[in-house]
Amino acid sequence: MTANRLPIDAETLRTWLVNYISSVLDLPVEGFPTAARLDSFGLDSVEAVVMAGVLEEEFRVPVDPIQFFENPSIEAFVAAYASDGTGSAGTPEPAA
């Protein structure tokens, strides 16, 4: 799964997702339920494609929209895709 990880840490990815979804749904960021299923907010496949595209533009990496259904909450997506400090080949990432 390391090859599929995004080049951002868990907190950055979580914050980005909360901010994005909050702005799309006009919900407050404070206290956003990151463990709730994304479909419980009414997010559908169309929004998953849009969100994946915006993530790709923001972080310059491909994001398959199906991953939002296989990891249906912010916490699940972050756990699966936030950087764990290794590069795509499982080697440590260079220091920034």
C-alpha positions as CSV (number, residue, x, y, z in Angstrom):
1,M,0.0,0.0,0.0
2,T,3.0,2.3,0.4
3,A,3.1,3.0,-3.3
4,N,-0.4,4.5,-3.1
5,R,0.3,6.9,-0.3
6,L,0.0,10.6,-0.9
7,P,3.1,12.8,-0.2
8,I,1.5,14.5,2.8
9,D,1.3,13.7,6.5
10,A,-1.9,12.5,8.2
11,E,-2.7,15.8,9.9
12,T,-2.3,17.8,6.6
13,L,-4.5,15.4,4.7
14,R,-7.1,15.3,7.5
15,T,-7.2,19.1,7.7
16,W,-7.4,19.4,3.9
17,L,-10.3,16.9,3.7
18,V,-12.2,18.5,6.5
19,N,-11.8,22.0,5.0
20,Y,-12.8,20.8,1.6
21,I,-15.9,18.9,2.6
22,S,-16.9,21.6,5.1
23,S,-16.8,24.2,2.3
24,V,-18.7,22.0,-0.2
25,L,-21.4,21.2,2.3
26,D,-21.4,24.6,4.1
27,L,-20.7,22.9,7.5
28,P,-18.5,24.2,10.4
29,V,-15.0,22.9,10.5
30,E,-15.0,22.8,14.3
31,G,-16.0,19.4,15.6
32,F,-16.3,17.9,12.1
33,P,-17.0,14.2,12.5
34,T,-14.0,12.7,10.7
35,A,-15.0,9.1,11.6
36,A,-18.5,9.5,9.9
37,R,-19.1,7.9,6.6
38,L,-18.8,10.3,3.7
39,D,-22.1,9.2,2.2
40,S,-23.8,10.1,5.5
41,F,-23.2,13.8,4.4
42,G,-24.7,13.1,1.0
43,L,-21.4,12.9,-0.9
44,D,-21.9,10.7,-3.9
45,S,-19.8,9.4,-6.8
46,V,-19.8,12.7,-8.6
47,E,-18.4,14.5,-5.6
48,A,-15.8,11.7,-5.1
49,V,-14.6,12.3,-8.7
50,V,-14.5,16.1,-8.1
51,M,-12.7,15.7,-4.7
52,A,-10.2,13.3,-6.2
53,G,-9.5,15.8,-9.0
54,V,-9.0,18.6,-6.6
55,L,-6.7,16.5,-4.5
56,E,-4.7,15.6,-7.6
57,E,-4.3,19.3,-8.5
58,E,-3.4,20.3,-4.9
59,F,-0.8,17.6,-4.2
60,R,0.2,16.7,-7.8
61,V,-0.5,12.9,-7.4
62,P,-3.1,10.7,-8.9
63,V,-6.1,9.8,-6.7
64,D,-8.6,7.2,-7.7
65,P,-12.1,8.3,-6.7
66,I,-13.0,4.7,-5.8
67,Q,-10.7,5.0,-2.8
68,F,-13.3,7.2,-1.1
69,F,-15.7,4.3,-1.2
70,E,-13.2,1.7,-0.1
71,N,-12.1,4.0,2.7
72,P,-15.5,5.7,3.4
73,S,-14.6,8.2,6.1
74,I,-11.9,10.9,6.5
75,E,-10.2,8.8,9.1
76,A,-10.2,5.7,7.0
77,F,-8.9,7.6,3.9
78,V,-6.2,9.3,6.0
79,A,-5.1,5.9,7.5
80,A,-4.8,4.4,4.1
81,Y,-3.2,7.2,2.1
82,A,-1.4,9.7,4.3
83,S,2.4,9.5,4.1
84,D,4.0,7.1,6.5
85,G,7.5,8.7,6.0
86,T,8.6,6.3,3.3
87,G,8.8,6.9,-0.4
88,S,6.9,4.9,-3.1
89,A,9.5,2.2,-3.1
90,G,9.4,1.8,0.7
91,T,12.6,3.9,1.2
92,P,12.7,6.9,3.4
93,E,11.7,10.2,1.8
94,P,14.3,12.8,1.4
95,A,14.2,15.6,4.0
96,A,12.4,18.7,2.8
